[in-house]
Amino acid sequence: MIIEEREYRLVPGSTARYLQAWQRLGREPQTRHLGEPAGVYTVEIGDLNTLIYLWRFTDLGDRGERRRALAGDPDFAAFRSEVRDLLVSQTNRILLPAQ
C-alpha cells in the first residue's frame, strides 16, 4: 500500500469556501474513483490556508488508473473549475510504509 499526500496552498481566507465546494461538488466524484480518503486536514499552526488530502492506493499502477479516471470525470471537472481561483500551489508526495 502507498499513500498519496496532496497539499494545496489556498488563497488566504478561502479554506471554508474550498471545503464547501468540495462537499458539494468534489467529494462524490473523488470517492467514486479514489475511494474514501485516508484523511482530509486543514492546518491550524504553521502554513495556514493549507489543505491536505491523504489517499490510499495499492501501488503506483493503481494510483495511475484511478487518477486518470478521475481526471476524465465531468463531475470532477466542474469541481476543479469552481475552486481553481482559490489555489495558490500544489505539492504531491508518495508515502511508503516504513519497514
C-alpha positions as CSV (number, residue, x, y, z in Angstrom):
1,M,0.0,0.0,0.0
2,I,1.1,3.6,-0.7
3,I,-0.4,6.9,0.5
4,E,-0.5,9.9,-1.7
5,E,-0.3,13.2,0.2
6,R,-1.7,16.1,-1.8
7,E,-1.1,19.5,-0.2
8,Y,-2.9,22.6,-1.6
9,R,-2.0,26.1,-0.6
10,L,-5.1,28.3,-0.8
11,V,-5.7,32.0,-1.2
12,P,-5.8,33.4,2.4
13,G,-9.2,33.2,3.9
14,S,-10.6,30.8,1.3
15,T,-10.4,27.4,3.1
16,A,-14.0,27.4,4.2
17,R,-15.2,28.2,0.6
18,Y,-13.0,25.5,-0.8
19,L,-14.3,22.9,1.6
20,Q,-17.9,23.9,0.9
21,A,-17.3,23.4,-2.8
22,W,-15.6,20.1,-2.1
23,Q,-18.5,18.8,-0.1
24,R,-21.0,20.0,-2.7
25,L,-19.1,19.1,-5.9
26,G,-15.8,17.3,-5.4
27,R,-16.2,14.7,-2.7
28,E,-18.6,12.4,-4.6
29,P,-16.6,12.0,-7.8
30,Q,-13.3,11.7,-5.9
31,T,-14.7,8.9,-3.6
32,R,-16.3,7.2,-6.6
33,H,-12.9,6.9,-8.3
34,L,-10.4,7.0,-5.4
35,G,-12.3,5.6,-2.5
36,E,-12.7,7.3,0.8
37,P,-9.7,9.5,1.7
38,A,-7.4,8.3,4.5
39,G,-7.8,11.9,5.8
40,V,-8.6,15.4,4.9
41,Y,-6.9,18.0,7.0
42,T,-6.5,21.8,7.4
43,V,-3.5,23.4,9.1
44,E,-4.1,25.2,12.4
45,I,-0.5,26.0,13.3
46,G,2.2,26.5,10.6
47,D,1.4,27.2,6.9
48,L,-2.1,28.4,7.3
49,N,-4.6,28.3,4.4
50,T,-3.3,24.8,3.6
51,L,-5.5,21.7,2.9
52,I,-4.0,18.2,2.9
53,Y,-5.6,15.1,1.4
54,L,-4.3,11.6,2.1
55,W,-5.4,8.9,-0.4
56,R,-4.7,5.1,-0.3
57,F,-3.6,3.1,-3.3
58,T,-2.4,-0.5,-3.8
59,D,0.6,0.7,-5.8
60,L,1.6,3.3,-8.4
61,G,-0.2,1.5,-11.2
62,D,-3.5,1.5,-9.1
63,R,-3.0,5.2,-8.4
64,G,-2.4,6.0,-12.1
65,E,-5.5,4.2,-13.3
66,R,-7.8,5.8,-10.6
67,R,-6.3,9.3,-11.1
68,R,-6.8,9.0,-14.9
69,A,-10.4,8.0,-14.4
70,L,-11.0,10.9,-12.0
71,A,-9.3,13.4,-14.4
72,G,-11.7,12.3,-17.2
73,D,-14.8,12.7,-15.0
74,P,-17.0,15.7,-16.0
75,D,-18.4,16.0,-12.4
76,F,-14.8,16.4,-11.1
77,A,-14.1,19.0,-13.9
78,A,-17.0,21.1,-12.5
79,F,-15.4,21.0,-9.1
80,R,-12.0,21.9,-10.4
81,S,-13.4,24.9,-12.3
82,E,-15.2,26.0,-9.1
83,V,-12.1,26.1,-6.9
84,R,-9.3,26.9,-9.5
85,D,-9.2,30.5,-8.5
86,L,-8.7,29.5,-4.8
87,L,-5.5,27.6,-5.4
88,V,-2.0,29.1,-5.0
89,S,0.1,26.0,-5.3
90,Q,0.0,22.2,-5.0
91,T,2.5,19.6,-3.8
92,N,2.2,15.9,-4.1
93,R,4.2,13.2,-2.3
94,I,4.0,9.4,-2.4
95,L,4.5,7.9,1.1
96,L,5.7,4.4,1.5
97,P,5.2,2.3,4.6
98,A,8.2,2.2,6.9
99,Q,9.5,-1.3,7.2
